[in-house]
Structures are given as structure tokens and as C-alpha cells.
Amino acid sequence: MSFQERRPRALREVVFVDGVRTPFGKAGPAGIYAETRADDLVVRCIRELLRRNPALPADRVDEVAIAATTQIGDQGLTLGRTAALLAGLPKTVPGYSIDRMCAGAMTAVTTTASGIAFGAYDVAIAGGVEHMGNHPMGEGVDPNPRIISEKLVDPSALVMGSTAENLHDRFPHLTKERADAFALASQQKYAKAVANGQIGPELVTMATRSAEHGWGVATVDEPPRPQTTLEGLGTLKTPFRPHGHVTAGNAAGLNDGATTCLLAAEDVAEELGLDVGMRLVGYGFVGVEPEVMGIGPVPSTERALSRTGLTIDDIGLFELNEAFAIQVLAFLDHFGIADDDERVNPWGGAIAVGHPLASSGVRLMTQLSRQFAERPDVRYGLTAMCVGLGMGATVIWENPRWEGNK
């Protein structure tokens, strides 16, 4: 019998090395990815991550975690594993699928990052994909009738647009006019970031197919509407409630797209010569009343701040998912941040670029990492999003290029 002591365990620092995404498309038969498979979108992203980081031997990848909200068809079959195989990673590299609705990719990151910190992995790939054209939200689901019959949640909790209207009811001072103004700013900031070359380098060109038009190449995001005006936003219908607040203009659309990122232990990244985009500080997930799921990022941020010893004043950049303008406004209102604060979504957000559900968390992270590179004066940044069925998700990051209090 051996009485050898196990190896002492110490938590390791985890870093975000790099992130990429496909151009986001509009869901539906006219969208750029209408005849493109979902798994091909994420495979392309994995391959591009490896191409952009040649210092990483493929056999050093210890795990591939890929999220999808609707895990059927070309988003099923243990997508993390099948995508790893299709991307050409060694067969020794395992993979799995993960689902936390809109926060799928974010959860893929925090789960694999926790494994890295614990010492189970050195390097991991995490991301998400959603082809809402092939798989509309809710396709194939069979909710337990007890959810409604026993009034476990309000029936409106199952319709995301209705939950946004409920949030307007809860905070009547957050008016439709403010939501429209925020939406317009998102479009304008996105257009400016593209013109400045800030959005674009992270995009992976993607082959597209159309039986009618033949083959093509997607190189830019399809959803943005640069012609948006405040007057035009004011004329849009409110489909979730007569005389309501939520429109197609102040909410994210239905979209197709994929994201992936490369995570590593900081000492391993240094060993391999990998650039470090940002360092994980902490994260928080919480549950809230499902019928006002948009409030979720408030308590999840409070939890993440509390557990990391930081305050909201320490955060110099915010990447908040714009599922609905009201959801971001509720967050800003709670923390006393102005609607037009320059720290918030400086390159626009999902209202402009789109929200392919499970993939969006890594888009937020990739943009924050690139913003850190431009802003050595900022030490901490935050990525956060609301999550269907009443949850919030927040991840806090540190800028490795921070130059101190100069």
C-alpha cells in the first residue's frame, strides 16, 4: 500500500488569449447563412483560432466546450466534440456541449476557466453557436405543464419580448423614448467602430451557399441598420403588446453566428509565447423572477463584485448584451450610470450587430479584450447579460496592459 501524499493544489490565474467570430447574419430564408450548417460556422472559428495562434500545438488543447440553446439537428450530437473532430484537432482532444440559453458561451468560458484554475486543464477552447434560421428559439421543446398550471412562473416568462415589456412596467421612468435613443446610439457606435477598424479584425470570413445564387463569402455583419433614425424608431410596431415599448428597433434581432475563444493558464500562455488579452478576475450567475429576466445582470454583477472585492466604480469598461434596450437601461439605472456613458458598449452592441443567443457571451469578451489593448488606462472591465427563464450572468476581467494610476 502506498502512502504517497497527493500533489498540493494551488489555483492558477486564467487568461483570455484570443477570440474570433463569424460575421453575424439575419435568421431566415433570406439571411446569408440560410443554407449553411451551424456546426460549420463554429468549426470555421476553431480553425481560425488555431491559425491565428501558431505557437499553440493542437495537442495542447485539453477541452472544447461549445454552447447552443437549441441542441438538435446541426447543433446537436455533443457539438463540442464533433466540432473539435471536424476542425482537425487530435482525436485525443475531448469536447462537450453546454446550454444556458443566451449565456451559453459565457458559461462555456467560466466552466472551462474554472477547470484551468483548478488544474484540470492547461488550455481550452470555448464558444457558442446559434442558427436561429435553422432552429428558432423553442424548437422541439416540451415545457412541463406544471410550470404554468401550478403558476411556478408568470406565462409571460416564456416570451422574451413580453419580459422586456414587464421591465418597462416595473421601471416606468425608463421610457420608450429612452430605449429608442439608446438603440440609435448602438447603431451609430457600431458604424463608427467599423469605420475605425476596431470591429473587423476579429471576424472570420465564412463561405456561404445558396441554391439560387451559388457560393459566396460572408465578410461583414448583416444585421446593422446604419440608416436608423430616431423618428423611424418611433414609428415601429410594438408586437408584444398594443401601445407597448419594445420594437424591432430597440431590441436585438433573430440571428445566426458563432464565436470561439482560447483560454489558458497564465503560466502556460507565457510558456508557449501566447499573447494575453485579459485576465479572469471572477464571475457571478444568479436567478431572478423569470417574467423580468432582463433585470438579471444587476444581481449577477453585485455578486461578482462582492466576491472579487471590487465596486462598480472600479469598472472602466462595460460590454453589456443588448437583448433589449430596456434591459441595459435597467442595469445602468440601478448603478447610477448615464444612458450615454462612454464606458458602456463603446463599439455598439447587439441591437446593431445581432444576438445569436448562445454565441454572444464570447462576442462581448472578444470586444472587451480588444478594447483593453487600446486602453492601458483601464484596469477592470465587465461582460454581462440577461438570460432566458430568469437569470443574470457577469464576468469581470483585468487588463494585463494596465499601466497603473498614471
C-alpha positions as CSV (number, residue, x, y, z in Angstrom):
1,M,0.0,0.0,0.0
2,S,1.3,3.4,-1.0
3,F,1.1,6.3,1.4
4,Q,2.4,8.9,-1.0
5,E,0.9,12.4,-0.5
6,R,-1.1,13.9,-3.3
7,R,0.3,16.9,-5.1
8,P,-0.6,20.2,-3.3
9,R,-3.1,22.3,-5.2
10,A,-2.9,26.0,-5.9
11,L,-5.3,27.9,-8.0
12,R,-3.9,29.4,-11.2
13,E,-4.5,32.6,-13.0
14,V,-6.6,32.1,-16.1
15,V,-6.2,34.3,-19.2
16,F,-8.2,35.1,-22.3
17,V,-5.8,34.7,-25.2
18,D,-7.8,35.4,-28.3
19,G,-11.4,35.4,-29.6
20,V,-12.9,35.2,-33.1
21,R,-16.4,35.1,-34.6
22,T,-18.1,34.7,-37.8
23,P,-19.9,37.7,-39.3
24,F,-23.4,37.6,-37.8
25,G,-26.3,37.0,-40.2
26,K,-30.0,37.6,-40.2
27,A,-32.0,34.5,-39.5
28,G,-34.5,33.3,-42.1
29,P,-34.5,32.2,-45.7
30,A,-33.0,35.5,-47.0
31,G,-30.2,35.5,-44.5
32,I,-26.6,34.9,-45.5
33,Y,-26.4,31.6,-43.7
34,A,-29.8,30.3,-44.7
35,E,-28.2,27.2,-46.4
36,T,-25.1,27.0,-44.2
37,R,-24.8,24.4,-41.4
38,A,-24.5,25.6,-37.8
39,D,-21.6,23.3,-37.0
40,D,-19.7,24.5,-40.0
41,L,-19.8,28.0,-38.5
42,V,-18.2,27.0,-35.2
43,V,-15.7,24.7,-36.9
44,R,-14.5,27.6,-39.0
45,C,-14.0,29.7,-35.8
46,I,-12.0,26.9,-34.1
47,R,-9.7,26.5,-37.2
48,E,-9.2,30.3,-37.3
49,L,-8.2,30.4,-33.6
50,L,-5.5,27.8,-34.3
51,R,-4.3,29.6,-37.4
52,R,-4.0,32.9,-35.6
53,N,-2.1,31.3,-32.7
54,P,0.6,29.1,-34.3
55,A,2.6,29.0,-31.1
56,L,-0.1,26.7,-29.7
57,P,0.3,23.0,-30.6
58,A,-3.1,21.5,-31.3
59,D,-2.4,18.6,-28.9
60,R,-2.1,21.1,-26.1
61,V,-5.8,21.9,-26.2
62,D,-7.3,20.0,-23.3
63,E,-11.0,20.7,-23.8
64,V,-13.5,22.1,-26.3
65,A,-16.8,23.5,-24.8
66,I,-19.4,24.7,-27.3
67,A,-22.8,26.1,-26.4
68,A,-26.1,26.1,-28.3
69,T,-29.5,26.9,-27.0
70,T,-31.4,24.5,-29.3
71,Q,-29.3,21.4,-29.3
72,I,-30.9,19.4,-32.1
73,G,-30.0,18.8,-35.8
74,D,-26.8,20.5,-36.8
75,Q,-26.5,22.0,-33.3
76,G,-26.8,18.6,-31.6
77,L,-24.6,15.5,-31.3
78,T,-22.3,16.7,-28.5
79,L,-21.3,19.7,-30.5
80,G,-18.0,20.4,-28.7
81,R,-16.7,17.0,-29.6
82,T,-17.9,16.9,-33.1
83,A,-16.7,20.4,-33.9
84,A,-13.3,19.5,-32.5
85,L,-13.1,16.5,-34.8
86,L,-14.3,18.4,-37.8
87,A,-11.8,21.2,-37.1
88,G,-8.9,18.8,-37.3
89,L,-8.0,18.7,-33.6
90,P,-6.3,15.5,-32.5
91,K,-8.8,12.8,-31.6
92,T,-7.4,12.8,-28.1
93,V,-9.0,16.3,-27.5
94,P,-12.4,15.9,-25.8
95,G,-15.3,18.2,-26.1
96,Y,-18.9,18.7,-24.8
97,S,-22.0,20.8,-25.3
98,I,-23.4,23.3,-22.8
99,D,-26.6,25.3,-22.5
100,R,-27.6,28.3,-20.5
101,M,-29.6,29.9,-23.2
102,C,-28.2,33.4,-24.0
103,A,-25.3,32.9,-21.6
104,G,-24.2,29.6,-23.2
105,A,-20.8,30.7,-24.5
106,M,-20.3,32.8,-21.3
107,T,-20.9,29.6,-19.3
108,A,-18.6,27.6,-21.5
109,V,-15.9,30.2,-20.7
110,T,-16.4,30.2,-16.9
111,T,-16.7,26.4,-16.7
112,T,-13.5,25.7,-18.7
113,A,-11.7,28.6,-17.0
114,S,-12.6,27.1,-13.6
115,G,-11.1,23.8,-14.8
116,I,-7.9,25.6,-15.8
117,A,-7.8,27.4,-12.4
118,F,-8.3,24.1,-10.6
119,G,-5.5,22.4,-12.6
120,A,-7.6,20.0,-14.7
121,Y,-6.7,21.8,-17.9
122,D,-3.9,24.0,-19.3
123,V,-5.6,25.2,-22.4
124,A,-9.3,25.2,-23.6
125,I,-11.4,26.4,-26.4
126,A,-14.9,27.8,-25.5
127,G,-17.6,29.3,-27.6
128,G,-21.1,29.0,-28.9
129,V,-23.2,28.9,-32.0
130,E,-26.8,29.7,-32.8
131,H,-28.5,29.3,-36.2
132,M,-31.9,30.8,-35.4
133,G,-32.9,30.4,-39.0
134,N,-32.5,26.6,-38.9
135,H,-33.6,26.3,-35.3
136,P,-36.0,29.0,-34.0
137,M,-35.9,29.6,-30.3
138,G,-38.0,27.0,-28.6
139,E,-38.0,24.5,-31.5
140,G,-38.7,21.0,-30.2
141,V,-39.2,21.9,-26.6
142,D,-41.9,20.4,-24.4
143,P,-42.3,22.5,-21.3
144,N,-43.6,20.7,-18.3
145,P,-47.3,21.7,-18.0
146,R,-46.7,22.2,-14.2
147,I,-44.8,25.4,-15.0
148,I,-48.0,27.1,-16.0
149,S,-50.7,25.1,-14.3
150,E,-49.1,25.4,-10.8
151,K,-48.2,29.1,-11.6
152,L,-44.5,28.5,-11.0
153,V,-43.9,31.4,-13.3
154,D,-46.0,34.0,-15.0
155,P,-46.9,32.8,-18.5
156,S,-45.2,35.9,-20.0
157,A,-41.9,34.5,-18.8
158,L,-41.8,32.2,-21.8
159,V,-41.9,35.1,-24.3
160,M,-38.7,37.2,-24.1
161,G,-40.3,40.3,-25.6
162,S,-43.0,40.2,-23.0
163,T,-40.5,40.0,-20.2
164,A,-39.0,43.2,-21.7
165,E,-42.4,44.9,-21.6
166,N,-42.7,43.8,-18.0
167,L,-39.5,45.5,-17.2
168,H,-40.8,48.7,-18.7
169,D,-43.8,48.3,-16.4
170,R,-41.6,47.9,-13.4
171,F,-39.5,51.0,-14.2
172,P,-41.9,53.4,-15.9
173,H,-39.3,56.2,-15.9
174,L,-37.3,54.1,-18.4
175,T,-39.4,55.2,-21.3
176,K,-39.7,54.0,-24.9
177,E,-38.1,57.3,-25.9
178,R,-35.0,56.5,-23.8
179,A,-35.0,52.9,-25.2
180,D,-35.1,54.3,-28.8
181,A,-32.3,56.8,-28.1
182,F,-30.1,54.0,-26.7
183,A,-30.9,51.8,-29.7
184,L,-29.9,54.6,-32.1
185,A,-26.7,55.2,-30.3
186,S,-25.9,51.5,-30.6
187,Q,-26.2,51.6,-34.3
188,Q,-24.1,54.8,-34.5
189,K,-21.3,53.5,-32.3
190,Y,-21.1,50.2,-34.2
191,A,-20.9,52.0,-37.5
192,K,-18.1,54.2,-36.1
193,A,-16.2,51.2,-34.8
194,V,-16.3,49.5,-38.1
195,A,-15.2,52.7,-39.9
196,N,-12.3,53.0,-37.5
197,G,-11.2,49.3,-38.0
198,Q,-12.0,48.4,-34.4
199,I,-14.6,45.9,-35.4
200,G,-13.5,43.7,-38.2
201,P,-10.1,42.1,-37.3
202,E,-11.9,39.5,-35.1
203,L,-14.2,38.4,-37.9
204,V,-13.6,35.0,-39.7
205,T,-14.6,35.0,-43.4
206,M,-17.2,32.3,-43.9
207,A,-18.2,30.5,-47.1
208,T,-22.0,30.7,-47.8
209,R,-24.2,28.6,-50.1
210,S,-27.4,29.4,-51.9
211,A,-29.1,27.1,-54.3
212,E,-30.4,30.2,-56.2
213,H,-27.3,32.4,-56.1
214,G,-24.4,29.9,-55.7
215,W,-21.4,30.2,-53.4
216,G,-20.4,33.4,-51.6
217,V,-18.2,34.7,-48.8
218,A,-19.6,36.4,-45.7
219,T,-17.1,39.1,-44.6
220,V,-19.3,41.7,-42.7
221,D,-22.2,41.6,-40.3
222,E,-25.6,41.5,-41.9
223,P,-27.9,42.9,-39.2
224,P,-26.7,46.5,-38.7
225,R,-29.1,49.3,-39.9
226,P,-26.9,52.4,-40.3
227,Q,-29.8,54.3,-41.8
228,T,-31.7,54.2,-38.5
229,T,-33.2,57.4,-37.2
230,L,-34.9,58.4,-34.0
231,E,-38.0,59.3,-36.0
232,G,-38.0,56.0,-37.8
233,L,-37.7,54.1,-34.5
234,G,-40.7,55.9,-33.2
235,T,-43.0,54.6,-35.9
236,L,-42.2,50.9,-35.4
237,K,-44.9,48.5,-34.2
238,T,-44.8,47.0,-30.7
239,P,-45.5,43.3,-31.4
240,F,-45.6,42.1,-27.8
241,R,-48.2,44.5,-26.5
242,P,-50.6,47.0,-28.1
243,H,-49.2,50.5,-27.5
244,G,-46.2,48.9,-25.8
245,H,-42.5,49.8,-25.7
246,V,-40.5,47.0,-27.3
247,T,-39.9,47.1,-31.1
248,A,-37.7,45.5,-33.7
249,G,-35.6,48.7,-33.5
250,N,-34.8,48.7,-29.7
251,A,-34.2,45.0,-29.4
252,A,-31.7,42.6,-30.9
253,G,-32.9,40.6,-33.9
254,L,-33.0,36.9,-34.7
255,N,-29.6,36.0,-35.9
256,D,-27.1,33.3,-37.0
257,G,-23.5,33.2,-36.0
258,A,-20.7,31.5,-34.0
259,T,-17.9,32.5,-31.6
260,T,-14.9,30.8,-30.1
261,C,-12.1,31.9,-27.8
262,L,-8.8,30.5,-26.5
263,L,-8.3,30.3,-22.7
264,A,-5.1,29.2,-20.9
265,A,-3.4,29.2,-17.5
266,E,-1.3,32.3,-17.4
267,D,1.9,30.4,-16.9
268,V,1.2,28.1,-19.8
269,A,0.4,31.1,-22.1
270,E,3.8,32.5,-21.1
271,E,5.5,29.2,-21.7
272,L,4.0,28.9,-25.2
273,G,4.5,32.5,-26.1
274,L,0.8,33.3,-26.4
275,D,-0.3,36.9,-26.2
276,V,-2.7,37.6,-23.3
277,G,-5.7,39.7,-24.0
278,M,-7.1,39.8,-20.5
279,R,-7.1,38.0,-17.1
280,L,-10.1,36.5,-15.4
281,V,-11.0,38.1,-12.1
282,G,-14.3,36.5,-11.2
283,Y,-17.9,35.8,-12.2
284,G,-21.4,35.5,-10.9
285,F,-24.6,33.8,-12.1
286,V,-28.0,34.4,-10.4
287,G,-31.6,33.6,-10.8
288,V,-34.4,36.2,-10.8
289,E,-38.1,36.3,-11.5
290,P,-38.4,34.7,-14.9
291,E,-41.1,37.3,-16.0
292,V,-38.5,40.1,-15.6
293,M,-35.4,38.2,-16.7
294,G,-33.9,41.4,-18.1
295,I,-33.0,42.5,-14.5
296,G,-30.7,39.5,-14.1
297,P,-27.4,41.3,-14.8
298,V,-28.0,43.6,-11.8
299,P,-27.7,40.9,-9.1
300,S,-25.2,38.9,-11.0
301,T,-22.9,41.9,-11.2
302,E,-23.5,42.6,-7.5
303,R,-22.5,39.0,-6.7
304,A,-19.4,39.1,-9.0
305,L,-18.3,42.5,-7.5
306,S,-18.8,41.2,-3.9
307,R,-16.8,38.1,-4.4
308,T,-13.9,39.8,-6.1
309,G,-13.8,42.7,-3.6
310,L,-14.4,45.3,-6.3
311,T,-17.1,48.0,-6.6
312,I,-18.9,49.3,-9.7
313,D,-16.6,52.3,-9.6
314,D,-13.6,50.1,-10.3
315,I,-15.1,49.1,-13.7
316,G,-13.7,51.1,-16.6
317,L,-15.4,49.3,-19.5
318,F,-18.7,47.6,-19.8
319,E,-19.8,45.2,-22.5
320,L,-23.5,44.6,-21.8
321,N,-25.5,42.4,-24.1
322,E,-28.3,44.4,-25.7
323,A,-31.0,41.8,-25.9
324,F,-33.4,44.7,-25.3
325,A,-32.6,48.3,-24.7
326,I,-34.7,48.3,-21.6
327,Q,-32.6,45.6,-20.1
328,V,-29.4,47.6,-20.4
329,L,-31.2,50.8,-19.2
330,A,-32.4,49.0,-16.1
331,F,-28.8,47.9,-15.3
332,L,-27.4,51.4,-15.8
333,D,-30.2,53.0,-13.8
334,H,-29.6,50.7,-10.9
335,F,-25.9,51.5,-10.7
336,G,-26.3,55.2,-11.4
337,I,-24.7,55.2,-14.8
338,A,-25.8,57.5,-17.5
339,D,-27.5,56.1,-20.6
340,D,-24.8,57.6,-22.8
341,D,-21.8,56.8,-20.5
342,E,-18.8,56.4,-22.8
343,R,-17.6,53.3,-20.8
344,V,-20.7,51.3,-21.9
345,N,-20.6,49.4,-25.2
346,P,-18.3,51.8,-26.8
347,W,-18.4,49.9,-30.1
348,G,-22.2,49.4,-30.1
349,G,-24.0,46.2,-29.2
350,A,-26.4,43.5,-30.1
351,I,-29.1,45.9,-31.2
352,A,-26.8,46.7,-34.1
353,V,-24.7,43.6,-34.6
354,G,-27.2,40.9,-33.6
355,H,-27.6,38.3,-30.9
356,P,-27.2,34.7,-32.0
357,L,-28.2,33.5,-28.5
358,A,-25.6,31.1,-27.1
359,S,-22.7,32.7,-29.0
360,S,-23.0,36.2,-27.7
361,G,-21.0,35.9,-24.5
362,V,-17.8,35.4,-26.3
363,R,-18.5,38.3,-28.7
364,L,-18.7,40.5,-25.6
365,M,-15.4,39.1,-24.3
366,T,-13.6,39.4,-27.6
367,Q,-14.6,43.1,-27.9
368,L,-13.6,43.9,-24.3
369,S,-10.2,42.2,-24.9
370,R,-9.6,44.4,-28.0
371,Q,-10.7,47.5,-26.1
372,F,-8.3,46.7,-23.3
373,A,-5.5,46.7,-25.9
374,E,-6.4,50.3,-26.8
375,R,-6.9,51.4,-23.2
376,P,-4.0,50.9,-20.9
377,D,-5.6,53.4,-18.6
378,V,-8.4,51.0,-17.8
379,R,-7.7,48.1,-15.3
380,Y,-11.1,46.3,-15.0
381,G,-13.8,45.5,-17.4
382,L,-17.1,43.7,-17.2
383,T,-19.2,41.5,-19.5
384,A,-22.8,40.8,-18.6
385,M,-26.1,39.6,-20.0
386,C,-29.6,38.7,-19.1
387,V,-30.6,35.0,-19.6
388,G,-33.9,33.5,-20.6
389,L,-36.1,31.9,-17.9
390,G,-34.8,34.4,-15.4
391,M,-31.1,34.6,-14.9
392,G,-28.2,37.0,-15.0
393,A,-24.5,36.4,-15.9
394,T,-21.5,38.6,-15.2
395,V,-17.8,38.1,-15.8
396,I,-15.1,40.5,-14.6
397,W,-11.8,40.8,-16.4
398,E,-8.5,42.6,-15.7
399,N,-6.4,44.4,-18.4
400,P,-2.8,42.9,-18.4
401,R,-1.7,46.1,-20.2
402,W,-2.9,48.4,-17.4
403,E,-0.2,51.0,-16.7
404,G,-1.2,51.9,-13.2
405,N,-2.6,55.2,-11.9
406,K,-0.6,57.4,-14.3
